[in-house]
């Protein structure tokens, strides 16, 4: 708890959060207290949280894969399950590898990969100007605004070793079923993947081969139910395809690789 936040103010925060339905009210009150400048700020932050704003947006950061990611209101909050993307990307990089975090949001994935592999050349892009501003806070340089590959410098064409593309993959009809934190406080462009959730995924995969280096890979998070359709799309784009799984994280990642020989 931050110095200057009294026990009474902390108890008041817990009571308000409990009343709002926060399951981990005590833990959240501690996080908010640590981030608040004083008790007036704490009350304002507690109220934002009680009204449904994600805790990470309220305090201005998320701890993800051993890095602290700065966040702005309205920016997609990195999910724990995306650790699988970070692990798979990190395993595929070496000194000097060119890594691109496409649909980067806050830049959390790229930041986490760079935390594990500092010697990479990292680039990131997003269509949302607020997300781009947030990613620049986190990554400092090589962050671009634009629609998918249109945002990237042409000098990266055919040179990308690892393309991280954590695209929106929720089917449009399922958006109303999302938790209010996501539905009301994260950008629709970061969630809505079209009729079957794979519209943006297909757009990325169809262009990936042109941007990947020989042997380069593209990694994208999907649901188990989308796996067969996603694998078929990767193969149709001329890339070798397989899946990564982590049952503990309930995570599924499709991997496409640009091969120099025929795809099997």
Backbone bond lengths (Angstrom), bond angles and torsions (degrees), N, CA, C in turn:
res aa  C-N    CA-C-N  psi(-1)  N-CA   C-N-CA  omega(-1)  CA-C   N-CA-C  phi
1 X - - - 1.465 - - 1.525 109.47 -
2 X 1.304 117.08 138.71 1.462 121.64 -177.78 1.523 110.93 -68.35
3 X 1.321 117.12 140.64 1.454 121.67 175.24 1.528 109.08 -57.48
4 X 1.325 117.05 132.98 1.460 120.83 -178.99 1.509 112.91 100.95
5 X 1.327 118.11 -13.41 1.461 122.53 174.11 1.520 107.18 -93.16
6 X 1.310 117.08 114.12 1.461 120.73 -176.03 1.522 111.50 -76.98
7 X 1.327 114.56 162.53 1.467 120.22 176.46 1.523 110.48 -61.13
8 X 1.326 116.03 -35.17 1.466 119.61 179.52 1.527 110.95 -65.35
9 X 1.329 117.02 -40.95 1.465 120.68 178.81 1.517 110.78 -66.28
10 X 1.331 116.65 -38.02 1.460 120.25 177.59 1.530 110.28 -65.00
11 X 1.341 116.78 -43.65 1.464 120.35 179.25 1.522 111.04 -62.98
12 X 1.325 116.13 -40.04 1.472 120.77 177.55 1.529 110.27 -61.83
13 X 1.330 116.59 -39.30 1.468 121.10 179.58 1.523 110.57 -64.52
14 X 1.325 115.91 -43.79 1.465 119.95 -179.95 1.519 110.61 -62.11
15 X 1.321 116.69 -42.97 1.463 120.93 179.90 1.519 110.99 -61.43
16 X 1.324 117.09 -43.63 1.474 120.59 -179.13 1.532 110.76 -66.13
17 X 1.321 116.76 -42.14 1.461 120.46 -179.87 1.528 111.29 -67.03
18 X 1.322 117.03 -39.96 1.468 120.01 176.80 1.522 110.54 -61.25
19 X 1.315 115.70 -43.97 1.468 120.08 -179.19 1.518 111.34 -62.61
20 X 1.330 116.38 -29.28 1.468 120.96 179.78 1.519 112.17 -82.75
21 X 1.342 116.75 -5.30 1.462 120.04 177.32 1.508 114.71 95.03
22 X 1.315 118.28 13.23 1.469 120.74 178.39 1.523 109.38 -72.82
23 X 1.301 116.92 118.16 1.464 121.73 -175.19 1.530 111.67 -66.40
24 X 1.316 116.49 -37.39 1.470 121.28 -178.03 1.533 109.94 -107.04
25 X 1.321 115.69 52.77 1.461 121.31 -173.02 1.526 112.23 -57.56
26 X 1.331 117.32 -42.61 1.468 119.70 -178.18 1.522 111.50 -64.10
27 X 1.327 116.02 -46.80 1.464 119.86 179.94 1.530 110.91 -63.19
28 X 1.316 116.79 -43.10 1.462 120.15 -178.71 1.525 111.23 -66.38
29 X 1.327 116.74 -37.97 1.464 119.60 177.91 1.524 110.80 -62.47
30 X 1.321 117.27 -38.24 1.464 120.45 177.39 1.524 111.10 -63.85
31 X 1.334 116.82 -43.72 1.462 120.97 179.32 1.528 110.20 -62.76
32 X 1.321 116.64 -45.32 1.460 120.49 -179.87 1.526 111.39 -65.01
33 X 1.315 116.43 -39.49 1.467 120.16 178.65 1.518 111.64 -63.19
34 X 1.321 116.08 -39.39 1.462 120.21 179.50 1.521 111.91 -66.84
35 X 1.328 116.67 -28.66 1.467 120.78 -176.97 1.528 113.01 -90.78
36 X 1.332 117.53 -17.59 1.469 121.13 -174.10 1.524 111.93 -80.45
37 X 1.318 115.73 140.59 1.464 120.43 178.98 1.528 111.44 -73.79
38 X 1.328 116.70 -32.47 1.461 121.70 179.34 1.526 107.91 -161.06
39 X 1.324 116.14 -176.44 1.455 119.75 -175.05 1.530 112.33 -70.20
40 X 1.304 117.77 -30.13 1.462 120.28 176.49 1.528 109.49 -65.20
41 X 1.345 115.82 -45.38 1.466 119.95 177.47 1.519 110.48 -63.54
42 X 1.324 116.92 -38.65 1.464 120.25 179.43 1.519 111.15 -60.70
43 X 1.319 117.46 -45.76 1.469 119.64 179.84 1.531 111.20 -60.10
44 X 1.322 115.67 -40.83 1.462 119.12 179.92 1.525 110.83 -65.69
45 X 1.320 117.00 -40.34 1.466 120.82 179.78 1.528 111.33 -68.54
46 X 1.318 116.35 -40.53 1.461 120.56 177.60 1.524 110.06 -61.55
47 X 1.313 116.49 -41.12 1.464 119.30 179.74 1.521 111.39 -64.85
48 X 1.315 117.34 -41.94 1.470 119.95 176.11 1.516 110.68 -58.46
49 X 1.318 116.10 -44.50 1.470 119.84 179.58 1.526 110.66 -65.83
50 X 1.331 117.31 -41.74 1.459 121.41 -179.44 1.527 111.72 -63.37
51 X 1.313 117.01 -27.54 1.463 121.29 178.82 1.525 112.44 -86.20
52 X 1.341 116.30 3.55 1.466 119.65 170.96 1.508 117.00 107.86
53 X 1.333 118.66 -3.04 1.463 119.56 179.58 1.526 109.28 -68.54
54 X 1.336 118.13 137.80 1.470 119.68 179.77 1.524 111.76 -55.24
55 X 1.319 115.97 139.88 1.463 121.17 -179.33 1.516 111.17 -54.61
56 X 1.335 116.52 -40.36 1.466 120.58 -176.66 1.526 111.94 -65.16
57 X 1.315 116.87 -36.33 1.460 119.64 177.27 1.525 110.92 -71.02
58 X 1.317 116.78 -34.75 1.467 120.42 179.94 1.526 111.07 -65.67
59 X 1.336 116.70 -46.23 1.472 119.18 -177.57 1.529 112.09 -83.69
60 X 1.348 116.64 -16.55 1.459 119.88 175.45 1.506 115.68 90.31
61 X 1.333 117.26 13.42 1.464 119.25 177.48 1.521 109.98 -159.65
62 X 1.334 114.70 162.49 1.457 122.17 170.47 1.522 107.87 -135.29
63 X 1.309 117.11 137.93 1.460 121.36 173.26 1.524 107.77 -91.20
64 X 1.329 115.72 117.80 1.462 121.41 -171.23 1.521 109.30 -141.05
65 X 1.315 116.88 122.01 1.468 121.61 175.98 1.528 112.27 50.11
66 X 1.320 115.91 44.85 1.466 122.99 173.76 1.528 113.60 70.98
67 X 1.323 117.97 16.34 1.463 120.87 171.40 1.524 108.41 -127.88
68 X 1.301 116.68 153.32 1.468 121.67 175.01 1.524 107.96 -97.13
69 X 1.322 114.76 122.42 1.463 122.10 -176.27 1.521 108.48 -105.87
70 X 1.319 117.14 119.68 1.456 120.99 176.09 1.527 109.33 -71.32
71 X 1.330 116.42 140.15 1.457 121.24 -178.55 1.519 110.57 -129.48
72 X 1.322 114.94 150.62 1.454 122.93 172.56 1.529 108.62 -114.96
73 X 1.329 118.14 153.65 1.465 119.67 174.92 1.527 110.78 -55.31
74 X 1.324 116.12 136.95 1.458 120.70 178.24 1.511 114.96 87.55
75 X 1.329 117.89 2.05 1.460 121.17 179.43 1.536 109.07 -101.82
76 X 1.328 115.69 141.16 1.459 122.24 -179.27 1.525 111.13 -55.11
77 X 1.327 116.01 131.78 1.466 121.58 -179.74 1.526 109.16 -88.44
78 X 1.335 119.24 125.86 1.473 120.47 -179.38 1.520 111.23 -60.97
79 X 1.345 115.37 139.55 1.454 121.87 -177.54 1.532 110.49 -98.30
80 X 1.320 115.58 148.71 1.466 120.97 179.42 1.524 110.66 -58.52
81 X 1.342 117.68 -38.04 1.466 119.75 -176.34 1.526 112.59 -63.25
82 X 1.333 117.31 -20.41 1.457 119.77 -179.43 1.521 112.89 -72.60
83 X 1.336 116.92 -2.67 1.462 120.24 173.10 1.528 110.78 -57.05
84 X 1.327 116.98 -31.96 1.469 119.52 179.18 1.522 110.67 -62.45
85 X 1.316 117.62 -41.43 1.469 120.68 175.72 1.521 110.54 -58.53
86 X 1.320 116.67 -44.57 1.461 121.07 -178.77 1.524 110.58 -63.10
87 X 1.325 117.10 -43.71 1.464 120.12 -179.69 1.517 111.40 -63.76
88 X 1.335 116.72 -45.34 1.461 119.76 -178.64 1.519 111.64 -66.59
89 X 1.328 116.83 -39.04 1.467 120.26 178.26 1.522 110.70 -66.62
90 X 1.325 117.13 -43.83 1.468 120.84 -178.95 1.518 111.46 -62.75
91 X 1.332 115.90 -38.71 1.460 119.94 -179.77 1.519 112.33 -65.91
92 X 1.331 117.36 -22.50 1.463 121.66 -175.78 1.530 112.81 -96.11
93 X 1.331 118.05 1.25 1.458 120.65 -176.56 1.519 111.94 -107.46
94 X 1.320 114.84 158.41 1.461 122.22 173.38 1.526 107.25 -145.30
95 X 1.303 117.05 -177.32 1.457 120.79 -178.97 1.529 111.01 -56.26
96 X 1.330 115.40 126.26 1.457 120.94 177.88 1.512 115.14 86.40
97 X 1.333 118.55 -2.99 1.468 120.43 178.79 1.525 110.46 -59.33
98 X 1.323 115.66 140.55 1.460 121.07 175.23 1.528 107.89 -93.62
99 X 1.329 115.52 118.85 1.462 122.85 -179.00 1.514 108.54 -117.54
100 X 1.329 116.46 133.58 1.456 121.75 177.67 1.519 109.26 -121.15
101 X 1.317 115.60 128.06 1.464 123.06 174.99 1.524 106.75 -100.94
102 X 1.338 115.92 96.32 1.465 121.88 -177.61 1.522 108.77 -91.70
103 X 1.345 117.07 146.48 1.477 120.28 -171.02 1.523 107.85 55.19
104 X 1.326 115.84 51.62 1.464 122.00 -163.92 1.513 114.39 -75.24
105 X 1.347 118.90 -20.49 1.459 118.98 -174.15 1.512 110.15 56.45
106 X 1.324 116.61 -124.97 1.464 121.66 -179.70 1.517 113.60 -71.90
107 X 1.343 116.87 -9.82 1.465 120.46 -174.14 1.516 112.78 86.11
108 X 1.339 116.68 14.38 1.469 120.86 -174.03 1.517 113.14 -60.55
109 X 1.331 117.32 -42.88 1.460 119.23 -177.31 1.525 111.05 -64.74
110 X 1.317 116.03 -48.89 1.459 119.55 179.08 1.515 112.04 -61.26
111 X 1.325 116.26 -41.13 1.461 120.67 179.22 1.524 110.82 -61.78
112 X 1.337 116.67 -41.80 1.462 120.48 -179.65 1.525 111.93 -68.69
113 X 1.329 116.68 -40.04 1.470 119.28 177.42 1.521 110.09 -64.71
114 X 1.329 116.95 -43.07 1.466 120.10 179.08 1.529 111.00 -65.50
115 X 1.332 117.00 -31.21 1.460 119.93 175.91 1.515 111.82 -62.38
116 X 1.324 117.01 -32.58 1.463 121.68 179.48 1.523 112.57 -90.87
117 X 1.328 116.28 -27.33 1.468 121.92 -178.09 1.533 109.16 -132.00
118 X 1.340 117.16 76.59 1.475 120.54 -172.58 1.526 114.57 -62.24
119 X 1.322 118.01 -20.15 1.464 120.13 -173.13 1.525 113.61 -89.30
120 X 1.336 118.05 11.76 1.462 119.99 178.20 1.529 110.40 -81.83
121 X 1.332 115.54 163.65 1.466 122.35 169.61 1.525 106.26 -101.78
122 X 1.330 116.91 111.69 1.458 121.88 -171.69 1.521 111.97 -106.57
123 X 1.338 115.33 134.49 1.467 122.95 173.43 1.520 108.40 -130.15
124 X 1.336 116.97 154.22 1.456 121.00 -179.40 1.516 109.90 -147.24
125 X 1.340 116.19 152.79 1.464 120.29 -179.48 1.516 110.55 -153.11
126 X 1.322 115.16 150.46 1.459 121.96 175.64 1.528 108.33 -155.59
127 X 1.323 115.44 154.80 1.460 120.36 179.60 1.524 112.24 -82.57
128 X 1.332 117.00 -21.05 1.465 122.40 -174.92 1.533 110.27 -87.58
129 X 1.341 118.70 120.37 1.468 120.05 -177.57 1.527 113.65 -62.90
130 X 1.342 117.70 -31.49 1.459 119.90 178.34 1.530 109.94 -68.76
131 X 1.332 116.08 -42.01 1.466 119.94 176.80 1.519 110.77 -62.86
132 X 1.322 117.49 -40.93 1.463 121.20 179.46 1.527 110.45 -61.94
133 X 1.320 116.76 -42.74 1.469 119.83 178.09 1.527 110.82 -61.79
134 X 1.326 115.84 -40.10 1.461 120.83 178.70 1.530 110.55 -66.47
135 X 1.330 116.62 -44.44 1.467 120.40 179.47 1.526 110.93 -62.92
136 X 1.320 117.49 -35.14 1.468 119.28 177.53 1.517 111.09 -67.53
137 X 1.331 117.54 -33.39 1.467 119.88 174.25 1.527 110.60 -61.28
138 X 1.324 116.18 -37.41 1.465 121.20 -175.88 1.522 113.38 -85.07
139 X 1.323 116.74 -41.04 1.471 120.72 -171.67 1.526 113.23 -103.06
140 X 1.332 117.31 -18.67 1.469 126.17 176.42 1.524 112.24 75.74
141 X 1.326 118.71 -53.62 1.451 119.89 -173.10 1.529 111.54 -133.33
142 X 1.333 114.75 168.58 1.468 122.37 177.33 1.528 112.37 58.91
143 X 1.329 116.80 40.86 1.462 122.19 175.85 1.528 107.81 -116.78
144 X 1.334 116.02 127.94 1.464 121.20 -171.62 1.529 110.78 -125.27
145 X 1.331 115.08 150.23 1.462 120.58 176.59 1.524 109.95 -107.23
146 X 1.326 115.99 132.34 1.456 120.32 178.01 1.515 110.90 161.60
147 X 1.321 115.17 176.48 1.457 122.05 -175.79 1.526 110.09 -87.64
148 X 1.321 116.43 106.38 1.462 123.97 177.16 1.531 111.42 50.30
149 X 1.346 117.82 -126.49 1.464 121.01 -173.00 1.525 113.14 -67.89
150 X 1.341 116.75 -20.43 1.463 119.08 178.35 1.526 111.95 -61.11
151 X 1.323 116.32 -23.07 1.465 119.90 -178.10 1.522 113.05 -78.55
152 X 1.324 117.42 -20.13 1.464 120.69 -170.41 1.529 112.51 -84.34
153 X 1.324 117.29 148.23 1.471 120.34 173.71 1.529 109.61 -62.44
154 X 1.306 116.49 138.82 1.468 120.26 -177.78 1.524 112.10 -62.70
155 X 1.332 117.62 -21.90 1.466 119.86 -179.60 1.529 112.39 -65.76
156 X 1.356 117.22 -14.80 1.465 120.37 178.38 1.528 112.28 -85.54
157 X 1.318 117.41 -10.02 1.458 120.43 -177.70 1.528 110.18 -60.77
158 X 1.329 115.63 124.81 1.454 121.33 179.63 1.514 115.02 77.17
159 X 1.347 117.38 10.51 1.469 120.20 -175.11 1.530 113.64 -124.62
160 X 1.311 118.95 -1.91 1.464 121.24 -174.63 1.532 110.22 -79.16
161 X 1.319 115.80 125.03 1.462 120.81 179.42 1.524 112.26 -85.53
162 X 1.332 116.32 -39.51 1.468 121.02 178.46 1.526 108.33 -135.27
163 X 1.324 115.27 120.53 1.462 121.68 178.39 1.526 107.84 -110.06
164 X 1.316 115.84 105.98 1.460 121.46 175.18 1.521 108.00 -87.41
165 X 1.317 116.48 124.50 1.465 119.73 -178.64 1.522 108.72 -134.82
166 X 1.323 115.69 82.07 1.464 119.93 178.76 1.527 108.54 -83.78
167 X 1.326 113.96 72.30 1.466 121.21 -172.48 1.526 110.70 -75.93
168 X 1.349 117.58 161.01 1.468 119.17 171.82 1.523 110.06 -63.02
169 X 1.340 116.61 132.65 1.468 117.95 -177.59 1.532 113.26 -136.33
170 X 1.324 116.86 20.51 1.465 120.86 174.08 1.525 108.62 -87.38
171 X 1.325 117.30 129.07 1.461 120.54 176.15 1.526 109.47 -63.20
172 X 1.329 116.23 141.51 1.466 121.00 -175.60 1.520 112.04 -52.29
173 X 1.308 117.10 -41.92 1.474 120.19 -177.46 1.519 112.78 -67.20
174 X 1.333 116.80 -16.80 1.458 120.39 -179.28 1.531 113.10 -93.72
175 X 1.313 118.12 -7.91 1.471 120.78 -179.08 1.526 111.74 -55.97
176 X 1.354 119.48 -44.28 1.475 118.60 179.27 1.524 114.09 -62.99
177 X 1.321 117.86 -16.08 1.459 121.56 -178.44 1.523 112.67 -89.55
178 X 1.328 117.24 -7.24 1.463 120.53 -179.77 1.527 110.84 -68.98
179 X 1.330 117.41 155.32 1.471 119.27 173.27 1.525 110.42 -56.85
180 X 1.315 115.93 147.44 1.471 120.65 -177.56 1.522 112.10 -57.33
181 X 1.343 117.27 -33.07 1.460 120.05 179.62 1.521 110.91 -55.51
182 X 1.331 116.16 -44.35 1.458 119.93 179.80 1.521 111.08 -78.68
183 X 1.310 116.57 -47.58 1.467 121.86 -173.90 1.531 112.39 -61.23
184 X 1.323 116.29 -38.72 1.464 120.31 -173.14 1.518 114.18 -99.88
185 X 1.339 117.95 -15.64 1.466 118.72 -171.27 1.523 114.34 -127.30
186 X 1.319 117.75 -0.28 1.459 120.39 175.46 1.524 108.55 -117.96
187 X 1.329 117.76 149.21 1.467 119.62 -174.24 1.525 112.22 -65.02
188 X 1.324 116.09 139.08 1.469 121.03 179.12 1.533 110.41 -57.76
189 X 1.320 116.74 -34.45 1.468 120.15 -178.83 1.518 112.38 -65.11
190 X 1.337 117.60 -19.04 1.466 120.91 179.06 1.522 112.01 -91.61
191 X 1.324 116.89 -3.51 1.459 121.25 -174.95 1.521 113.82 -119.82
192 X 1.329 116.26 -43.09 1.466 122.20 -167.76 1.529 111.41 -83.23
193 X 1.338 115.36 113.10 1.458 120.48 179.79 1.514 114.15 -102.38
194 X 1.325 118.26 15.19 1.458 120.80 177.73 1.517 112.52 89.13
195 X 1.319 115.78 -165.40 1.468 121.31 -169.41 1.521 113.14 -55.65
196 X 1.331 117.38 -46.05 1.468 119.51 179.13 1.527 112.50 -110.64
197 X 1.318 116.42 8.73 1.464 121.30 178.68 1.516 114.98 85.30
198 X 1.335 117.48 -0.83 1.465 120.03 -172.52 1.532 113.83 -115.91
199 X 1.323 117.99 13.37 1.470 119.72 -178.27 1.524 111.86 -60.67
200 X 1.325 117.25 -50.56 1.470 120.38 -178.06 1.527 109.56 -70.06
201 X 1.313 116.58 -36.92 1.465 120.69 176.15 1.529 110.68 -55.75
202 X 1.328 116.90 -47.74 1.471 120.30 -179.75 1.526 111.17 -62.20
203 X 1.337 116.76 -38.19 1.467 120.07 179.24 1.530 110.50 -63.78
204 X 1.314 116.89 -40.29 1.467 120.56 178.85 1.529 110.33 -67.90
205 X 1.319 116.40 -47.84 1.457 120.42 -176.61 1.528 111.18 -63.39
206 X 1.318 116.87 -38.33 1.467 119.38 -178.10 1.529 111.96 -65.14
207 X 1.329 117.46 -27.27 1.460 120.54 179.64 1.513 114.69 -101.11
208 X 1.332 116.76 -8.31 1.463 119.92 -172.06 1.522 112.82 -63.23
209 X 1.332 117.26 -40.67 1.456 120.01 -176.02 1.513 113.21 -58.09
210 X 1.312 116.43 -33.20 1.467 121.27 -179.66 1.527 111.73 -70.31
211 X 1.329 116.57 -26.93 1.455 120.94 -174.10 1.528 113.53 -101.01
212 X 1.320 116.68 -20.99 1.462 119.59 -179.13 1.522 111.61 -76.62
213 X 1.315 115.51 145.98 1.461 121.26 169.79 1.527 108.78 -73.72
214 X 1.316 119.31 158.75 1.473 120.00 173.46 1.527 110.29 -53.47
215 X 1.316 116.75 127.52 1.455 120.99 -176.14 1.511 114.23 84.10
216 X 1.342 117.13 -6.39 1.459 121.10 -179.67 1.515 112.03 -68.87
217 X 1.326 115.88 156.68 1.461 120.09 -177.10 1.525 111.44 -124.42
218 X 1.331 115.21 153.19 1.457 123.07 170.49 1.518 106.92 -117.26
219 X 1.325 116.50 136.31 1.457 123.14 -178.33 1.519 109.40 -124.82
220 X 1.332 116.21 132.06 1.462 119.67 -179.52 1.520 109.91 -145.08
221 X 1.313 115.19 136.64 1.461 121.31 179.12 1.525 110.11 -81.14
222 X 1.333 116.78 135.95 1.459 122.26 178.48 1.530 107.95 -140.73
223 X 1.339 116.38 -179.27 1.457 120.66 171.79 1.522 109.17 -96.01
224 X 1.311 115.80 160.68 1.466 120.20 177.10 1.530 110.88 -58.50
225 X 1.328 116.55 -37.57 1.458 120.34 -178.08 1.525 112.04 -65.77
226 X 1.325 117.35 -23.56 1.470 121.61 -179.06 1.520 112.54 -91.52
227 X 1.321 118.25 -3.66 1.462 121.57 -167.38 1.525 112.89 -59.09
228 X 1.314 118.65 -51.21 1.459 120.37 -175.45 1.524 111.64 -64.02
229 X 1.327 116.91 -41.77 1.466 120.80 178.09 1.520 110.95 -64.26
230 X 1.335 116.00 -41.25 1.465 120.37 179.97 1.526 111.27 -66.61
231 X 1.316 117.42 -43.02 1.464 120.58 178.20 1.527 111.16 -60.88
232 X 1.321 116.56 -41.40 1.463 120.34 178.98 1.520 110.62 -63.01
233 X 1.343 117.05 -39.67 1.467 120.66 179.35 1.527 110.81 -64.62
234 X 1.322 117.16 -38.81 1.460 120.90 179.18 1.526 110.31 -64.88
235 X 1.312 116.42 -45.21 1.467 120.18 179.73 1.518 111.45 -66.21
236 X 1.323 116.87 -38.26 1.468 120.31 177.83 1.525 111.82 -62.99
237 X 1.338 115.97 -26.26 1.467 120.71 178.53 1.528 111.94 -83.91
238 X 1.338 117.09 2.76 1.459 120.62 176.79 1.507 114.67 86.40
239 X 1.327 117.08 17.28 1.457 121.45 -179.80 1.523 110.20 -109.88
240 X 1.312 116.86 147.59 1.461 120.79 170.36 1.521 108.17 -69.96
241 X 1.331 116.92 144.47 1.461 119.36 -171.91 1.523 111.68 -132.97
242 X 1.332 116.20 141.63 1.451 121.75 168.79 1.517 108.94 -155.96
243 X 1.338 115.79 179.39 1.456 121.20 -175.60 1.520 110.82 -122.48
244 X 1.327 115.45 149.10 1.450 122.58 168.22 1.515 108.83 -114.91
245 X 1.335 116.39 143.64 1.465 121.17 -177.72 1.519 110.21 -132.37
246 X 1.325 115.44 149.03 1.459 121.62 166.18 1.516 106.34 -142.10
247 X 1.333 115.83 105.74 1.460 120.35 -175.99 1.521 111.82 -66.05
248 X 1.323 117.19 -34.92 1.468 120.01 -179.44 1.530 110.85 -64.60
249 X 1.327 116.43 -38.67 1.464 121.01 179.22 1.536 112.21 -85.57
250 X 1.334 116.03 -8.77 1.472 121.32 -172.50 1.527 109.75 54.34
251 X 1.332 114.70 46.13 1.461 121.74 -174.40 1.522 110.69 -117.20
252 X 1.323 114.82 143.50 1.459 122.22 177.33 1.522 107.95 -137.30
253 X 1.320 116.73 128.45 1.464 122.29 -178.92 1.518 109.28 -126.44
254 X 1.325 116.34 130.29 1.457 120.64 174.35 1.525 107.95 -94.52
255 X 1.331 115.77 137.05 1.464 122.07 -179.37 1.518 109.11 -120.05
256 X 1.320 115.48 129.40 1.454 121.09 172.28 1.512 109.76 -116.26
257 X 1.323 116.79 140.28 1.463 120.15 -178.36 1.515 110.65 -127.70
258 X 1.324 114.99 135.12 1.464 121.01 175.96 1.521 108.06 -82.02
259 X 1.295 116.39 113.39 1.452 121.18 -176.66 1.527 110.42 -102.40
260 X 1.312 115.70 159.72 1.473 119.84 179.41 1.518 111.29 -91.76
261 X 1.335 116.88 -15.92 1.473 121.60 177.82 1.502 110.45 -110.80
262 X 1.323 117.69 -171.74 1.462 121.08 -180.00 1.516 111.42 -66.95
263 X 1.357 115.61 143.54 1.451 121.58 179.20 1.530 109.11 -81.67
264 X 1.334 116.00 133.95 1.464 121.12 178.13 1.519 110.62 -105.17
